[in-house]
Amino acid sequence: MLKFQISVHAVGDSAEGMSVTFDQALAALKWFDRLFIEPDGSFVWTGATADGERWQVDGSLIDQGDCLAYVELKGTCPEEQIDQLLSALGWPEAGLVFQLQQRGALLDEAEFRRLASSAEGAI
């Protein structure tokens, strides 16, 4: 399980935003099982692993005119679910960077996954 409190941004110039629009991300997320999303982009996604361990991700799509500026995510989920969520944001074709909201540090995907799955707990 990954535990995290992060914001997800496009790699590169943040003024350009992400490779998907707010509406594209909203439309993609609407198809996820057990995900409830509001028109303003706030959402909650819940589920359970095969062994019954419950997980939940709370998030918010942050709009920036013609593109999606970034996405705020907080929760716990298996790697398969984070992959599915990131794919709705244009990953893996579009590079993403992960900002630790409490530390202000930027992480690449590998470092995010390493820290989020570590015994140190949530990042």
DRENTORKOL-3810 file (N, C-alpha, C; in nm, 4 decimals):
REM DRENTORKOL-3810
@n.u->0.0842; n.v->-0.1187; n.w->0.0000; ca.u->0.0000; ca.v->0.0000; ca.w->0.0000; c.u->0.0884; c.v->0.1246; c.w->0.0000
@n.u->0.0449; n.v->0.2220; n.w->-0.0754; ca.u->0.1121; ca.v->0.3516; ca.w->-0.0765; c.u->0.0335; c.v->0.4472; c.w->0.0131
@n.u->0.1052; n.v->0.5264; n.w->0.0917; ca.u->0.0433; ca.v->0.6297; ca.w->0.1764; c.u->0.1038; c.v->0.7622; c.w->0.1360
@n.u->0.0189; n.v->0.8635; n.w->0.1138; ca.u->0.0699; ca.v->0.9882; ca.w->0.0584; c.u->-0.0229; c.v->1.1065; c.w->0.0855
@n.u->0.0359; n.v->1.2245; n.w->0.0800; ca.u->-0.0325; ca.v->1.3533; ca.w->0.0750; c.u->0.0543; c.v->1.4380; c.w->-0.0171
@n.u->0.0137; n.v->1.4473; n.w->-0.1431; ca.u->0.0971; ca.v->1.5057; ca.w->-0.2480; c.u->0.0145; c.v->1.5917; c.w->-0.3429
@n.u->0.0837; n.v->1.6675; n.w->-0.4230; ca.u->0.0213; ca.v->1.7273; ca.w->-0.5406; c.u->0.1009; c.v->1.6785; c.w->-0.6608
@n.u->0.0309; n.v->1.6514; n.w->-0.7688; ca.u->0.0901; ca.v->1.5966; ca.w->-0.8900; c.u->0.0905; c.v->1.7060; c.w->-0.9961
@n.u->0.2077; n.v->1.7303; n.w->-1.0548; ca.u->0.2263; ca.v->1.8364; ca.w->-1.1536; c.u->0.2901; c.v->1.7788; c.w->-1.2789
@n.u->0.2816; n.v->1.8536; n.w->-1.3882; ca.u->0.3527; ca.v->1.8173; ca.w->-1.5109; c.u->0.5007; c.v->1.8444; c.w->-1.4919
@n.u->0.5831; n.v->1.7620; n.w->-1.5530; ca.u->0.7270; ca.v->1.7868; ca.w->-1.5540; c.u->0.7523; c.v->1.9073; c.w->-1.6429
@n.u->0.8431; n.v->1.9937; n.w->-1.6008; ca.u->0.8776; ca.v->2.1098; ca.w->-1.6833; c.u->0.8117; c.v->2.2360; c.w->-1.6340
@n.u->0.7816; n.v->2.3237; n.w->-1.7266; ca.u->0.7259; ca.v->2.4558; ca.w->-1.6957; c.u->0.5848; c.v->2.4429; c.w->-1.6409
@n.u->0.5648; n.v->2.4722; n.w->-1.5129; ca.u->0.4336; ca.v->2.4590; ca.w->-1.4506; c.u->0.3317; c.v->2.5550; c.w->-1.5091
@n.u->0.3753; n.v->2.6607; n.w->-1.5767; ca.u->0.2821; ca.v->2.7538; ca.w->-1.6393; c.u->0.2059; c.v->2.6866; c.w->-1.7527
@n.u->0.2649; n.v->2.5819; n.w->-1.8110; ca.u->0.1988; ca.v->2.5103; ca.w->-1.9198; c.u->0.0927; c.v->2.4144; c.w->-1.8691
@n.u->0.0991; n.v->2.3726; n.w->-1.7456; ca.u->0.0020; ca.v->2.2800; ca.w->-1.6900; c.u->0.0227; c.v->2.1378; c.w->-1.7393
@n.u->-0.0748; n.v->2.0549; n.w->-1.7127; ca.u->-0.0668; ca.v->1.9134; ca.w->-1.7463; c.u->-0.1110; c.v->1.8890; c.w->-1.8903
@n.u->-0.0866; n.v->1.7689; n.w->-1.9394; ca.u->-0.1174; ca.v->1.7361; ca.w->-2.0791; c.u->-0.2656; c.v->1.7088; c.w->-2.1027
@n.u->-0.3443; n.v->1.6966; n.w->-1.9970; ca.u->-0.4881; ca.v->1.6765; ca.w->-2.0103; c.u->-0.5609; c.v->1.7985; c.w->-1.9566
@n.u->-0.6808; n.v->1.8188; n.w->-2.0067; ca.u->-0.7626; ca.v->1.9294; ca.w->-1.9571; c.u->-0.8386; c.v->1.8833; c.w->-1.8323
@n.u->-0.8935; n.v->1.9778; n.w->-1.7620; ca.u->-0.9787; ca.v->1.9489; ca.w->-1.6465; c.u->-1.0916; c.v->1.8561; c.w->-1.6899
@n.u->-1.1583; n.v->1.8903; n.w->-1.8007; ca.u->-1.2720; ca.v->1.8109; ca.w->-1.8483; c.u->-1.2309; c.v->1.6699; c.w->-1.8888
@n.u->-1.1138; n.v->1.6530; n.w->-1.9495; ca.u->-1.0661; ca.v->1.5196; ca.w->-1.9862; c.u->-1.0402; c.v->1.4348; c.w->-1.8622
@n.u->-0.9759; n.v->1.4931; n.w->-1.7613; ca.u->-0.9493; ca.v->1.4195; ca.w->-1.6376; c.u->-1.0800; c.v->1.3855; c.w->-1.5664
@n.u->-1.1717; n.v->1.4806; n.w->-1.5604; ca.u->-1.3024; ca.v->1.4590; ca.w->-1.4973; c.u->-1.3752; c.v->1.3442; c.w->-1.5668
@n.u->-1.3763; n.v->1.3448; n.w->-1.6996; ca.u->-1.4441; ca.v->1.2399; ca.w->-1.7766; c.u->-1.3794; c.v->1.1040; c.w->-1.7547
@n.u->-1.2477; n.v->1.0979; n.w->-1.7494; ca.u->-1.1777; ca.v->0.9703; ca.w->-1.7278; c.u->-1.2068; c.v->0.9145; c.w->-1.5890
@n.u->-1.2058; n.v->0.9998; n.w->-1.4884; ca.u->-1.2272; ca.v->0.9538; ca.w->-1.3512; c.u->-1.3704; c.v->0.9064; c.w->-1.3275
@n.u->-1.4656; n.v->0.9596; n.w->-1.4012; ca.u->-1.6059; ca.v->0.9192; ca.w->-1.3844; c.u->-1.6275; c.v->0.7709; c.w->-1.4098
@n.u->-1.5378; n.v->0.7061; n.w->-1.4852; ca.u->-1.5537; ca.v->0.5652; ca.w->-1.5196; c.u->-1.4931; c.v->0.4704; c.w->-1.4166
@n.u->-1.4231; n.v->0.5233; n.w->-1.3165; ca.u->-1.3607; ca.v->0.4372; ca.w->-1.2156; c.u->-1.4680; c.v->0.3819; c.w->-1.1221
@n.u->-1.4602; n.v->0.2516; n.w->-1.0946; ca.u->-1.5508; ca.v->0.1904; ca.w->-0.9968; c.u->-1.5253; c.v->0.2492; c.w->-0.8587
@n.u->-1.6306; n.v->0.2760; n.w->-0.7859; ca.u->-1.6268; ca.v->0.3257; ca.w->-0.6478; c.u->-1.5608; c.v->0.4626; c.w->-0.6348
@n.u->-1.5615; n.v->0.5433; n.w->-0.7419; ca.u->-1.5097; ca.v->0.6793; ca.w->-0.7356; c.u->-1.6255; c.v->0.7755; c.w->-0.7533
@n.u->-1.6407; n.v->0.8668; n.w->-0.6581; ca.u->-1.7444; ca.v->0.9694; ca.w->-0.6650; c.u->-1.6755; c.v->1.1029; c.w->-0.6883
@n.u->-1.7138; n.v->1.1728; n.w->-0.7950; ca.u->-1.6505; ca.v->1.3001; ca.w->-0.8280; c.u->-1.7555; c.v->1.4082; c.w->-0.8457
@n.u->-1.7267; n.v->1.5241; n.w->-0.7905; ca.u->-1.8136; ca.v->1.6416; ca.w->-0.8019; c.u->-1.7758; c.v->1.7212; c.w->-0.9269
@n.u->-1.8680; n.v->1.8018; n.w->-0.9803; ca.u->-1.8357; ca.v->1.8850; ca.w->-1.0965; c.u->-1.7196; c.v->1.9821; c.w->-1.0732
@n.u->-1.6927; n.v->2.0167; n.w->-0.9464; ca.u->-1.5810; ca.v->2.1076; ca.w->-0.9169; c.u->-1.4455; c.v->2.0367; c.w->-0.9178
@n.u->-1.4457; n.v->1.9028; n.w->-0.9390; ca.u->-1.3215; ca.v->1.8274; ca.w->-0.9461; c.u->-1.2792; c.v->1.7592; c.w->-0.8179
@n.u->-1.3524; n.v->1.7763; n.w->-0.7095; ca.u->-1.3172; ca.v->1.7052; ca.w->-0.5864; c.u->-1.3722; c.v->1.5627; c.w->-0.5953
@n.u->-1.2956; n.v->1.4669; n.w->-0.5421; ca.u->-1.3389; ca.v->1.3280; ca.w->-0.5534; c.u->-1.2921; c.v->1.2452; c.w->-0.4353
@n.u->-1.3579; n.v->1.1320; n.w->-0.4191; ca.u->-1.3180; ca.v->1.0302; ca.w->-0.3227; c.u->-1.3287; c.v->0.8962; c.w->-0.3934
@n.u->-1.2278; n.v->0.8121; n.w->-0.3732; ca.u->-1.2219; ca.v->0.6804; ca.w->-0.4365; c.u->-1.1905; c.v->0.5801; c.w->-0.3280
@n.u->-1.2732; n.v->0.4778; n.w->-0.3145; ca.u->-1.2552; ca.v->0.3785; ca.w->-0.2094; c.u->-1.2531; c.v->0.2379; c.w->-0.2674
@n.u->-1.1974; n.v->0.1466; n.w->-0.1910; ca.u->-1.1960; ca.v->0.0072; ca.w->-0.2324; c.u->-1.1333; c.v->-0.0803; c.w->-0.1260
@n.u->-1.1123; n.v->-0.2051; n.w->-0.1635; ca.u->-1.0505; ca.v->-0.3016; ca.w->-0.0736; c.u->-0.9605; c.v->-0.3923; c.w->-0.1559
@n.u->-0.8520; n.v->-0.4371; n.w->-0.0950; ca.u->-0.7618; ca.v->-0.5313; ca.w->-0.1600; c.u->-0.8245; c.v->-0.6708; c.w->-0.1564
@n.u->-0.7627; n.v->-0.7661; n.w->-0.2226; ca.u->-0.8127; ca.v->-0.9032; ca.w->-0.2256; c.u->-0.8210; c.v->-0.9645; c.w->-0.0858
@n.u->-0.7328; n.v->-0.9202; n.w->0.0057; ca.u->-0.7365; ca.v->-0.9728; ca.w->0.1428; c.u->-0.8223; c.v->-0.8878; c.w->0.2362
@n.u->-0.8999; n.v->-0.7940; n.w->0.1803; ca.u->-0.9957; ca.v->-0.7172; ca.w->0.2590; c.u->-0.9451; c.v->-0.5884; c.w->0.3199
@n.u->-0.8202; n.v->-0.5514; n.w->0.2930; ca.u->-0.7668; ca.v->-0.4269; ca.w->0.3477; c.u->-0.8294; c.v->-0.3078; c.w->0.2736
@n.u->-0.8922; n.v->-0.2187; n.w->0.3493; ca.u->-0.9614; ca.v->-0.1039; ca.w->0.2906; c.u->-0.8626; c.v->0.0058; c.w->0.2533
@n.u->-0.8939; n.v->0.0806; n.w->0.1459; ca.u->-0.8127; ca.v->0.1950; ca.w->0.1046; c.u->-0.9040; c.v->0.3072; c.w->0.0580
@n.u->-0.8487; n.v->0.4291; n.w->0.0604; ca.u->-0.9248; ca.v->0.5466; ca.w->0.0166; c.u->-0.8284; c.v->0.6555; c.w->-0.0300
@n.u->-0.8669; n.v->0.7208; n.w->-0.1395; ca.u->-0.7923; ca.v->0.8361; ca.w->-0.1909; c.u->-0.8906; c.v->0.9520; c.w->-0.2051
@n.u->-0.8555; n.v->1.0656; n.w->-0.1457; ca.u->-0.9311; ca.v->1.1895; ca.w->-0.1630; c.u->-0.8489; c.v->1.2788; c.w->-0.2542
@n.u->-0.9151; n.v->1.3466; n.w->-0.3465; ca.u->-0.8403; ca.v->1.4296; ca.w->-0.4389; c.u->-0.9180; c.v->1.5488; c.w->-0.4876
@n.u->-0.8458; n.v->1.6348; n.w->-0.5578; ca.u->-0.9052; ca.v->1.7548; ca.w->-0.6162; c.u->-0.8296; c.v->1.7909; c.w->-0.7425
@n.u->-0.9043; n.v->1.8075; n.w->-0.8523; ca.u->-0.8473; ca.v->1.8547; ca.w->-0.9781; c.u->-0.8441; c.v->2.0066; c.w->-0.9728
@n.u->-0.7305; n.v->2.0661; n.w->-1.0000; ca.u->-0.7160; ca.v->2.2110; ca.w->-0.9949; c.u->-0.7033; c.v->2.2632; c.w->-1.1382
@n.u->-0.8022; n.v->2.3392; n.w->-1.1794; ca.u->-0.8130; ca.v->2.3889; ca.w->-1.3162; c.u->-0.7242; c.v->2.5110; c.w->-1.3385
@n.u->-0.6784; n.v->2.5253; n.w->-1.4635; ca.u->-0.5969; ca.v->2.6409; ca.w->-1.5022; c.u->-0.6326; c.v->2.6785; c.w->-1.6457
@n.u->-0.7506; n.v->2.7330; n.w->-1.6649; ca.u->-0.7916; ca.v->2.7728; ca.w->-1.7994; c.u->-0.8032; c.v->2.6555; c.w->-1.8934
@n.u->-0.7170; n.v->2.6498; n.w->-1.9951; ca.u->-0.7241; ca.v->2.5452; ca.w->-2.0966; c.u->-0.6642; c.v->2.4121; c.w->-2.0538
@n.u->-0.5966; n.v->2.4081; n.w->-1.9394; ca.u->-0.5329; ca.v->2.2829; ca.w->-1.8978; c.u->-0.5572; c.v->2.2575; c.w->-1.7492
@n.u->-0.5220; n.v->2.1380; n.w->-1.7090; ca.u->-0.5275; ca.v->2.1014; ca.w->-1.5687; c.u->-0.3977; c.v->2.1493; c.w->-1.5046
@n.u->-0.4063; n.v->2.2329; n.w->-1.4030; ca.u->-0.2863; ca.v->2.2879; ca.w->-1.3395; c.u->-0.2120; c.v->2.1807; c.w->-1.2601
@n.u->-0.2828; n.v->2.1133; n.w->-1.1700; ca.u->-0.2253; ca.v->2.0062; ca.w->-1.0889; c.u->-0.3376; c.v->1.9325; c.w->-1.0188
@n.u->-0.3028; n.v->1.8243; n.w->-0.9488; ca.u->-0.4007; ca.v->1.7433; ca.w->-0.8769; c.u->-0.3499; c.v->1.7214; c.w->-0.7358
@n.u->-0.4351; n.v->1.7452; n.w->-0.6380; ca.u->-0.4028; ca.v->1.7183; ca.w->-0.4981; c.u->-0.4557; c.v->1.5806; c.w->-0.4630
@n.u->-0.3719; n.v->1.4996; n.w->-0.3967; ca.u->-0.4094; ca.v->1.3637; ca.w->-0.3586; c.u->-0.3675; c.v->1.3354; c.w->-0.2156
@n.u->-0.4568; n.v->1.2687; n.w->-0.1431; ca.u->-0.4259; ca.v->1.2280; ca.w->-0.0058; c.u->-0.4930; c.v->1.0940; c.w->0.0185
@n.u->-0.4166; n.v->0.9993; n.w->0.0720; ca.u->-0.4789; ca.v->0.8723; ca.w->0.1044; c.u->-0.3839; c.v->0.7561; c.w->0.1070
@n.u->-0.4440; n.v->0.6388; n.w->0.0944; ca.u->-0.3732; ca.v->0.5123; ca.w->0.0945; c.u->-0.4367; c.v->0.4245; c.w->-0.0118
@n.u->-0.3526; n.v->0.3628; n.w->-0.0954; ca.u->-0.4061; ca.v->0.2713; ca.w->-0.1961; c.u->-0.2952; c.v->0.1816; c.w->-0.2492
@n.u->-0.3330; n.v->0.0704; n.w->-0.3125; ca.u->-0.2340; ca.v->-0.0155; ca.w->-0.3776; c.u->-0.1738; c.v->0.0541; c.w->-0.4998
@n.u->-0.0568; n.v->0.0074; n.w->-0.5423; ca.u->0.0095; ca.v->0.0669; ca.w->-0.6588; c.u->-0.0759; c.v->0.0578; c.w->-0.7840
@n.u->-0.1539; n.v->-0.0484; n.w->-0.8002; ca.u->-0.2378; ca.v->-0.0617; ca.w->-0.9185; c.u->-0.3360; c.v->0.0546; c.w->-0.9299
@n.u->-0.3897; n.v->0.0993; n.w->-0.8171; ca.u->-0.4845; ca.v->0.2098; ca.w->-0.8191; c.u->-0.4152; c.v->0.3425; c.w->-0.8486
@n.u->-0.2953; n.v->0.3630; n.w->-0.7954; ca.u->-0.2252; ca.v->0.4878; ca.w->-0.8273; c.u->-0.1892; c.v->0.4896; c.w->-0.9753
@n.u->-0.1556; n.v->0.3736; n.w->-1.0319; ca.u->-0.1292; ca.v->0.3667; ca.w->-1.1754; c.u->-0.2535; c.v->0.4065; c.w->-1.2554
@n.u->-0.3676; n.v->0.3539; n.w->-1.2156; ca.u->-0.4929; ca.v->0.3851; ca.w->-1.2842; c.u->-0.5248; c.v->0.5340; c.w->-1.2729
@n.u->-0.5062; n.v->0.5897; n.w->-1.1548; ca.u->-0.5317; ca.v->0.7317; ca.w->-1.1330; c.u->-0.4379; c.v->0.8189; c.w->-1.2164
@n.u->-0.3098; n.v->0.7852; n.w->-1.2151; ca.u->-0.2123; ca.v->0.8629; ca.w->-1.2922; c.u->-0.2383; c.v->0.8523; c.w->-1.4426
@n.u->-0.2897; n.v->0.7384; n.w->-1.4877; ca.u->-0.3193; ca.v->0.7235; ca.w->-1.6304; c.u->-0.4284; c.v->0.8201; c.w->-1.6743
@n.u->-0.5205; n.v->0.8534; n.w->-1.5847; ca.u->-0.6244; ca.v->0.9523; ca.w->-1.6160; c.u->-0.5658; c.v->1.0924; c.w->-1.6300
@n.u->-0.4414; n.v->1.1099; n.w->-1.5827; ca.u->-0.3730; ca.v->1.2391; ca.w->-1.5900; c.u->-0.2711; c.v->1.2441; c.w->-1.7039
@n.u->-0.2731; n.v->1.1430; n.w->-1.7911; ca.u->-0.1845; ca.v->1.1424; ca.w->-1.9063; c.u->-0.0577; c.v->1.0613; c.w->-1.8906
@n.u->-0.0382; n.v->0.9989; n.w->-1.7748; ca.u->0.0787; ca.v->0.9163; ca.w->-1.7489; c.u->0.0599; c.v->0.7816; c.w->-1.8170
@n.u->0.1565; n.v->0.7153; n.w->-1.8683; ca.u->0.2995; ca.v->0.7430; ca.w->-1.8595; c.u->0.3540; c.v->0.8309; c.w->-1.9728
@n.u->0.2677; n.v->0.8584; n.w->-2.0734; ca.u->0.3147; ca.v->0.9398; ca.w->-2.1860; c.u->0.3633; c.v->1.0768; c.w->-2.1390
@n.u->0.2891; n.v->1.1382; n.w->-2.0494; ca.u->0.3260; ca.v->1.2692; ca.w->-1.9944; c.u->0.4041; c.v->1.2475; c.w->-1.8647
@n.u->0.5175; n.v->1.3129; n.w->-1.8524; ca.u->0.5958; ca.v->1.3037; ca.w->-1.7299; c.u->0.5289; c.v->1.3794; c.w->-1.6168
@n.u->0.5359; n.v->1.3230; n.w->-1.4982; ca.u->0.4754; ca.v->1.3858; ca.w->-1.3808; c.u->0.5799; c.v->1.4017; c.w->-1.2711
@n.u->0.5604; n.v->1.5031; n.w->-1.1879; ca.u->0.6444; ca.v->1.5252; ca.w->-1.0714; c.u->0.5512; c.v->1.5347; c.w->-0.9510
@n.u->0.6002; n.v->1.4893; n.w->-0.8364; ca.u->0.5190; ca.v->1.4789; ca.w->-0.7149; c.u->0.5739; c.v->1.5727; c.w->-0.6089
@n.u->0.4891; n.v->1.6614; n.w->-0.5587; ca.u->0.5320; ca.v->1.7561; ca.w->-0.4562; c.u->0.4774; c.v->1.7122; c.w->-0.3221
@n.u->0.5688; n.v->1.6955; n.w->-0.2260; ca.u->0.5272; ca.v->1.6646; ca.w->-0.0897; c.u->0.4717; c.v->1.7922; c.w->-0.0287
@n.u->0.3443; n.v->1.7932; n.w->0.0009; ca.u->0.2813; ca.v->1.9156; ca.w->0.0473; c.u->0.3349; c.v->1.9614; c.w->0.1821
@n.u->0.3689; n.v->1.8692; n.w->0.2688; ca.u->0.4158; ca.v->1.9087; ca.w->0.4013; c.u->0.5627; c.v->1.9490; c.w->0.4032
@n.u->0.6420; n.v->1.9002; n.w->0.3070; ca.u->0.7842; ca.v->1.9303; ca.w->0.3042; c.u->0.8229; c.v->2.0256; c.w->0.1926
@n.u->0.7352; n.v->2.0423; n.w->0.0933; ca.u->0.7655; ca.v->2.1291; ca.w->-0.0198; c.u->0.8666; c.v->2.0719; c.w->-0.1162
@n.u->0.9039; n.v->1.9457; n.w->-0.0993; ca.u->1.0037; ca.v->1.8819; ca.w->-0.1855; c.u->0.9385; c.v->1.8253; c.w->-0.3104
@n.u->1.0126; n.v->1.8276; n.w->-0.4211; ca.u->0.9674; ca.v->1.7671; ca.w->-0.5460; c.u->1.0345; c.v->1.6321; c.w->-0.5649
@n.u->0.9550; n.v->1.5321; n.w->-0.6037; ca.u->1.0049; ca.v->1.3966; ca.w->-0.6238; c.u->0.9715; c.v->1.3487; c.w->-0.7639
@n.u->1.0594; n.v->1.2656; n.w->-0.8202; ca.u->1.0218; ca.v->1.1988; ca.w->-0.9441; c.u->0.9341; c.v->1.0788; c.w->-0.9063
@n.u->0.8834; n.v->1.0106; n.w->-1.0064; ca.u->0.7903; ca.v->0.9005; ca.w->-0.9807; c.u->0.8523; c.v->0.7884; c.w->-0.8977
@n.u->0.9735; n.v->0.7479; n.w->-0.9299; ca.u->1.0382; ca.v->0.6385; ca.w->-0.8570; c.u->1.0575; c.v->0.6734; c.w->-0.7093
@n.u->1.1012; n.v->0.7950; n.w->-0.6814; ca.u->1.1224; ca.v->0.8370; ca.w->-0.5418; c.u->0.9893; c.v->0.8479; c.w->-0.4677
@n.u->0.8863; n.v->0.8980; n.w->-0.5344; ca.u->0.7527; ca.v->0.9039; ca.w->-0.4742; c.u->0.7075; c.v->0.7640; c.w->-0.4327
@n.u->0.7170; n.v->0.6693; n.w->-0.5245; ca.u->0.6715; ca.v->0.5334; ca.w->-0.4953; c.u->0.7543; c.v->0.4701; c.w->-0.3832
@n.u->0.8852; n.v->0.4938; n.w->-0.3836; ca.u->0.9713; ca.v->0.4377; ca.w->-0.2791; c.u->0.9319; c.v->0.4907; c.w->-0.1418
@n.u->0.9157; n.v->0.6216; n.w->-0.1306; ca.u->0.8810; ca.v->0.6810; ca.w->-0.0014; c.u->0.7385; c.v->0.6470; c.w->0.0417
@n.u->0.6447; n.v->0.6470; n.w->-0.0524; ca.u->0.5045; ca.v->0.6201; ca.w->-0.0186; c.u->0.4832; c.v->0.4763; c.w->0.0263
@n.u->0.5711; n.v->0.3844; n.w->-0.0168; ca.u->0.5561; ca.v->0.2435; ca.w->0.0221; c.u->0.6488; c.v->0.2060; c.w->0.1375
@n.u->0.7273; n.v->0.2990; n.w->0.1880; ca.u->0.8251; ca.v->0.2671; ca.w->0.2912; c.u->0.7600; c.v->0.2507; c.w->0.4283
@n.u->0.8338; n.v->0.1921; n.w->0.5176; ca.u->0.7880; ca.v->0.1722; ca.w->0.6545; c.u->0.7797; c.v->0.3035; c.w->0.7305
@n.u->0.8374; n.v->0.4105; n.w->0.6740; ca.u->0.8339; ca.v->0.5409; ca.w->0.7409; c.u->0.6930; c.v->0.5973; c.w->0.7483
@n.u->0.6023; n.v->0.5423; n.w->0.6710; ca.u->0.4646; ca.v->0.5887; ca.w->0.6734; c.u->0.4354; c.v->0.6855; c.w->0.5620
@n.u->0.3275; n.v->0.7587; n.w->0.5807; ca.u->0.2793; ca.v->0.8488; ca.w->0.4761; c.u->0.3778; c.v->0.9612; c.w->0.4464
@n.u->0.3841; n.v->0.9980; n.w->0.3200; ca.u->0.4653; ca.v->1.1134; ca.w->0.2811; c.u->0.3717; c.v->1.2277; c.w->0.2460
END
